Amino acid sequence: MRIKTISYYFREAFQSVVRNSWISIASIGVVAVSLLILGSSMLLVMNANNIAANLESSVEISVFLKDQTTPDQIKDLENKIRAMPEVTQVVFISKQQALEEMKESFGDKKDILSGLEEKNPLPDTLRIKTITAGQVAPLAGEFESFAQVDQVRYGQGVVEKLLAMSKWVRAAGLATMILLGIAAVFLIATTIRLSVYARRKEIGIMKFLGATDWFVRFPFILEGMVLGLAGSLIAVLVVYFGYLSLIGNIQLSLPFMQLVTDRDLIKPLMGGLIGLGLIIGATGSLISMRRFLRA
């Protein structure tokens, strides 16, 4: 492709942006708002997934052992469970440890438990963590069949609801991102179509003189990409700095909230929004040009 031709494409694209300044501003605004909503939704989904993953990782199985279980039997059972491929951690909690933990949880009122020192009713316990939360329920059922096990607890009902909520959050987030992406494409397509319509006579003359479809189309594609880039940059700046400010305030007031704060994870998302802005602009232009180049 000749340098003169490339120069013509860029000159036509930028002149069209300036010539249709109000339409161009509207297009940039549409892209910026769409990507702002999209970027915010993606950050929301990212944080929801992070919180769900942290909640899932905190789920554990408590295996209460029978009183007559000997230390050797406990050790054998602990090794047997640790050898299971789904298990990531096995911690033995003795009766005395369990009582001390209970006292700590009571705080200033721990004196009411002083009578339990002589005859501790709490059982020895194995606390088990799995690779995924989905493995908790099946393993809990398997542990109940062991001879040394008295009871198994893992938050029945809560784990199932947590898994269902995690799936719903991920599915809803994905659907939201897809719908907003499609909406952004058609919004900018409508705006570019106005620019194409304003130059329809010029396009007809160029076609009559023998210009190829791509020769006519390319300046409009560049125009759409320029508008998409401008809108995406505005959206990225607002989302990025707005998010950093928001998580700064949240961490001060709600330090227990485990939000995504790693900028190395956030920056690729911002780069993706810029790339998406370029794609939206180019796609919108292509959709807009189809009608006029068929004629």
N, C-alpha and C positions, 0 to 999 in steps of 0.2 A: 504494500500500500504506500503510495507516494506521500511525502511530507506535506505537500500542498493539500492533498485530499484530507489528511488527518487534521491539518490546520483549519480547513474548511468546516469539518465536522465540529470541532471544538468552538470555533467562532460562531457557527450557527446555533449551537446549543446554548452558549452563554448569552448571545444576543436575544434568543427566544426567552430566556429566563428574565432578562432585563426588560424586554419589550412587554412581556406579560407579568409585570412585577406583582400586581395584586393577586393574580392567579398563582404565581410562584410562591408568594408568601403563604397563601392558603394551603398549597400543596405541602410546603415545609411544615406548616402547623399541623396538618393532618398526620403526616408521617411522625412528627415529634410526639404528638399526643398518643398515637397508636403504639409506638415503640416505648413510650413512657409507661403506658398501662401494661404492655407486654413484658417489659423489663421488670417492673414492680411485681407482676404476677410470677415471673420466673424466680425472683429472689424470695418471694413468699413460699413458693413450692420448694425451693432449695432449703429454706429454713424449716419448713414443715417436715420435709424428709429427714433433715438432720435431727430434729427433735424426736421424730418417730423412731429413727435408728438408735438414738441414745436410750429411749424408753425400752425399746426391744432388747438392747444389750444389757439392760439392768434387770431383766426378767430372770429369775432363778428358781430352781426346784429345791424345796426343803424336804429331805428324807429323814423322818423321825424313826430312830431305831428302838427295838424292844429292849426293856431293862436288862434282860438276861444275856444280851449280846456281849461276848468277851472282846477284849482288845485285839486279839488275833483275828477274830471274825470281822471286826470293824476294819482292820487293815486290809484283809483279803477283799472285802466288799469295796473298799475305797479304790484299791488297785484295779478291780474288775470294772468299776464304773469309769475310772480314768482312762482305761484302754479303749473305751467306746469311741468311734470316730466322730460322733456328734458332740462329744463333751470337750469343753475347753478348760474348765476349772472345777476342781473338787476341793472343798474346804471342810475339815472336820471341826465341829463345835461341840466341846464337852458340856456336860451338865453345868459345871461350875462357870464356864465361859458364858453359857446362855443366861445364867442367873445374873452375872455381872453386867451383861448387856441390858437385861431387863431393868436392873437398878439404875443404870445410866439413863435409860429412857424415862424413868420416873422422876429424875432430877432431885429436887428438894424433898420429894415425898418417898424417897427410896427406903426410909425406915419402916414402912408398912410391910416390906418384904423380909425383914430381919428374921421372922419366924421360919422362913424357908431354908435357913442355913443348915439345920440339923437333918431335915428330911426334904431334899430337893426333888420336887415332882417333875421337873423338866427333863426331857429325854436327850440323849446324845443325838446329834444331828449332822447330816451331811448336806452342805449347800453346794448345789451343782449349777453350772452355767453351760449353755449350749452355744453352738455356732450361730444359729438363727432362732428367733422366737417360735417359728413354726415347728421346731423339733421338740419343744417343751412338752406339749400334751402327750404325744406318742411315747416319749421316754418316761414320763411320769407313770403312765399305765404299765410300762414294763417294770419299773422299780417296785410297784405295788406287789408284784408276784414273788419278790425275793423273800426268803424265809426270815431274815433278820429285820425286815422292815415292818414297822407298826402302821405308820401313816405317811402319805405323801401329799404335800401342799405346793401349789405353784400359782395360786391366784386364779383358780378355775373361773371361767366366765370373763374375767378382766383381760386375760391374754388374748382370748378369741376376739373380744371387742377391739383391743388394741391393733391386732392384725387386720381386722376389717376396716378400721379407721385409716390405717396406713395405706391400704390399697385404694380406699376412696380418695384420700388426699392426692395420691400420685395420679390416679385416673382423672380426677377433676382438674388438676393442674395441667396435665397434658392436653386435655380437651380445651381448656381456656386458652392455652398458648396457640393451639392450632386455629381456633376460631378467630382470635385477635390477629393472627398472621394473615389469614384469608381476608378479613375485613380491611386490614391495612393495604393489601394489594389492590383491592377493588376501589378503595377510596382514592388512592393516587391514580389509578387507571381512569377514574372519572375526571379527575383534575387535568391529567395529561390530555384526555380526549377533548377538553375545552380548548387547549392550546392547538391541538391538531385541527380541530374544526375551524378555528380562526384563520388557519393557513391552508384551508382545503383547496382554494383556487390555485395557490402557489404549487401545492403538491400535484394538482391536476396538470398544470403546465409542465412541470418537471417530468411527469410520466409521459406526457405527449411528446416531449423532446427526446425521449428514450432513456431516461434515468432508470436504473435498476431499483427493485424494491429495497434492497439493502442500502443503496445510496440515499434513498429518501428516508429510510427508517432510522439509520444510525444516529443522525443528530438528535432525534427525539429520544432515542435510547440514552444517549449521553445526558440529555436534559433531565430525563427521569432519574438517572443515577446521581446527577448533581443535586437535585431536589431531595432524593432519598438520603444522600450523604449528609446534607445540611440538617435535615430533620433528625437523623439518627445521632448526629453529634450533639445536638441540643438535648435530646432524650438521654444520652449517655452521661452528659455532664450533670443533669438534674438527678438522675437515678443514682449515679455513683456517689456524688458528694452528699446527696440527701440521705442515702442509706448509711454512709459512714457517720453522719451526724446523728441519725436515729439510733443506731446500735450503741453509739457512745452514751446517749442518754439512757437507753434501756439498761445497759450494763451498770450504770450508777444506781438506778432505782430498783432493778430486778436482776441482781448479779447471778441468781440461780438459773436464769434462762440461757440455754446453750445454743446461741445463735452462730451463724457462719460469719466469722470475722477475718478469715484468712484472705488477704487481698489477692494472693496468687490464684484463688478459686473464683474471686469476683471479676478480675480483669479479663479472663477468657470470655465470660458472659458479656462484658461490655464490648469486647471485640466482635463477638457474634452479633450483637445488636447493630453495630456499624455495618458489618457484612450483610446483614438482613436488610438494612436500609437501602443499600446498593441494589440488592436483588429485587426488593419491592419496587424501587424506581424503574429498573429495567423491565421487570415483568409487567408493571402497569403500562409502560409505554408500548410494549409489544401487543398487549391486549387492545390498547386504544387504536393502534395502527392497522389492525387486521381489517376493520370495516372499510377504511379508506383505500387500502391497497388491493382490495378485491375488485373494486370498481374498474 
